[in-house]
Amino acid sequence: METISVRSLTKDYGGGKGIFDIFLSIRQGEVYGFLGPNGAGKSTTIRHLMGFCRPDSGRAEILGIECFRGQKAIQPHVGYLPGEIALPDDMTGTRYLKLIGKMRKMKEFGYAQELARRFSINPDLLIKRMSKGMKQKVAIISAFMHDPDILLLDEPTSGLDPLMQNRFVELVEEEKNKGKTIFLSSHIFEEVEKTCDRVGILRGGKLIRDITIDELRSSQMTTYQIGFSGISDLRKFQTQYPDAHCAKNALQLTISIPDSQINPLISALSQCSLRFLREEKHTLEEYFMQFYGGEEHV
Ligand SMILES: Nc1ncnc2c1ncn2[C@@H]1O[C@H](COP(=O)(O)OP(=O)(O)OP(=O)(O)O)[C@@H](O)[C@H]1O
């Protein structure tokens, strides 16, 4: 079932800023990662999903309800973590969470307490005495505590230390296993790789990639250095891989192939006598980074 649907969504702030003709379709139980450089339009898209902004054209829907007009109907089903957290300073975290809970007509705060324990935070402290990371934890608890079906999380681990980032990854895995739909924006590639089923890459307000992590992994190039025992072995291999790069004065070749092409390579290598085979794996970070550089990379 499609829980989040975005069709040709456009918000033009002028001067090339905003979001343009965005299409997204996210299924129940899917964890979708939204990546892109600063100013790419991630928060703008999320704010449209929350119904805070009226699109210039196109539609954003959650559970089949148009987000801007149906904001009130959607909110009970959604947990939202804003990119810029503004909590009331002169309140304790507990009082703030109780207040939000009351607005949501929550009767049960057991899950909020459990989350506070998991994120090692004492919410009884005054918010103005809290560190950035502590405030982030209060905001995370607020987004998750009413057990919503859909979570919209704008840079959820911003300000969290690595241990707490791991706790967050575990929480996302658990919520996914419960069938929740999770849409999160992030600048942390490792977190996206660990948590997401699919990623969208936004740049200059346009969605330039929408790809599953599995597709991404199988399209990854891996480089192999192959040392041959003799020139006849090297020549035999080259008949099948004429583009393999030959190192000077050595019985050695370098070849880059997508992981999906590993079987033909192994079969070709099995017919040769080798001295060594070394693998250099390219990371997903290298893949993502190409979208963060200059225009020439896209
Ligand atoms: N209300 C607004 N009025 C005018 N321009 C805006 C408004 N909101 C956002 N923008 C512009 O739209 C673009 C997208 O901003 P947005 O906050 O969505 O980016 P982002 O991808 O979330 O960035 P970051 O990674 O820095 O959080 C930016 O150029 C921003 O300056």
Ligand as a Chemical Component Dictionary entry (heavy atoms), coordinates in Angstrom:
data_LIG
# 
_chem_comp.id                   LIG 
_chem_comp.type                 NON-POLYMER 
_chem_comp.pdbx_formal_charge   0 
_chem_comp.three_letter_code    LIG 
# 
loop_
_chem_comp_atom.comp_id 
_chem_comp_atom.atom_id 
_chem_comp_atom.alt_atom_id 
_chem_comp_atom.type_symbol 
_chem_comp_atom.charge 
_chem_comp_atom.model_Cartn_x 
_chem_comp_atom.model_Cartn_y 
_chem_comp_atom.model_Cartn_z 
_chem_comp_atom.pdbx_ordinal 
LIG N1  N1  N 0 10.319 30.190 2.923  1  
LIG C1  C1  C 0 11.300 30.291 2.039  2  
LIG N2  N2  N 0 11.417 31.382 1.249  3  
LIG C2  C2  C 0 12.389 31.492 0.315  4  
LIG N3  N3  N 0 13.319 30.520 0.076  5  
LIG C3  C3  C 0 13.242 29.407 0.825  6  
LIG C4  C4  C 0 12.239 29.235 1.842  7  
LIG N4  N4  N 0 12.428 27.997 2.400  8  
LIG C5  C5  C 0 13.496 27.461 1.782  9  
LIG N5  N5  N 0 13.984 28.298 0.844  10 
LIG C6  C6  C 0 15.111 28.027 -0.082 11 
LIG O1  O1  O 0 14.799 26.821 -0.774 12 
LIG C7  C7  C 0 15.972 26.013 -0.927 13 
LIG C8  C8  C 0 15.734 24.650 -0.293 14 
LIG O2  O2  O 0 15.784 24.764 1.124  15 
LIG P1  P1  P 0 15.631 23.505 2.095  16 
LIG O3  O3  O 0 15.647 24.036 3.507  17 
LIG O4  O4  O 0 14.455 22.723 1.682  18 
LIG O5  O5  O 0 16.965 22.689 1.785  19 
LIG P2  P2  P 0 17.560 21.386 2.479  20 
LIG O6  O6  O 0 17.831 20.390 1.408  21 
LIG O7  O7  O 0 16.695 20.941 3.608  22 
LIG O8  O8  O 0 18.945 21.941 3.028  23 
LIG P3  P3  P 0 19.847 21.562 4.318  24 
LIG O9  O9  O 0 20.570 20.293 4.004  25 
LIG O10 O10 O 0 20.779 22.741 4.397  26 
LIG O11 O11 O 0 18.934 21.474 5.513  27 
LIG C9  C9  C 0 17.105 26.802 -0.291 28 
LIG O12 O12 O 0 17.782 27.494 -1.322 29 
LIG C10 C10 C 0 16.423 27.750 0.650  30 
LIG O13 O13 O 0 17.174 28.932 0.814  31 
# 
loop_
_chem_comp_bond.comp_id 
_chem_comp_bond.atom_id_1 
_chem_comp_bond.atom_id_2 
_chem_comp_bond.value_order 
_chem_comp_bond.pdbx_ordinal 
LIG N1  C1  SING 1  
LIG C1  N2  SING 2  
LIG C1  C4  DOUB 3  
LIG N2  C2  DOUB 4  
LIG C2  N3  SING 5  
LIG N3  C3  DOUB 6  
LIG C3  C4  SING 7  
LIG C3  N5  SING 8  
LIG C4  N4  SING 9  
LIG N4  C5  DOUB 10 
LIG C5  N5  SING 11 
LIG N5  C6  SING 12 
LIG C6  O1  SING 13 
LIG C6  C10 SING 14 
LIG O1  C7  SING 15 
LIG C7  C8  SING 16 
LIG C7  C9  SING 17 
LIG C8  O2  SING 18 
LIG O2  P1  SING 19 
LIG P1  O3  DOUB 20 
LIG P1  O4  SING 21 
LIG P1  O5  SING 22 
LIG O5  P2  SING 23 
LIG P2  O6  DOUB 24 
LIG P2  O7  SING 25 
LIG P2  O8  SING 26 
LIG O8  P3  SING 27 
LIG P3  O9  DOUB 28 
LIG P3  O10 SING 29 
LIG P3  O11 SING 30 
LIG C9  O12 SING 31 
LIG C9  C10 SING 32 
LIG C10 O13 SING 33 
# 
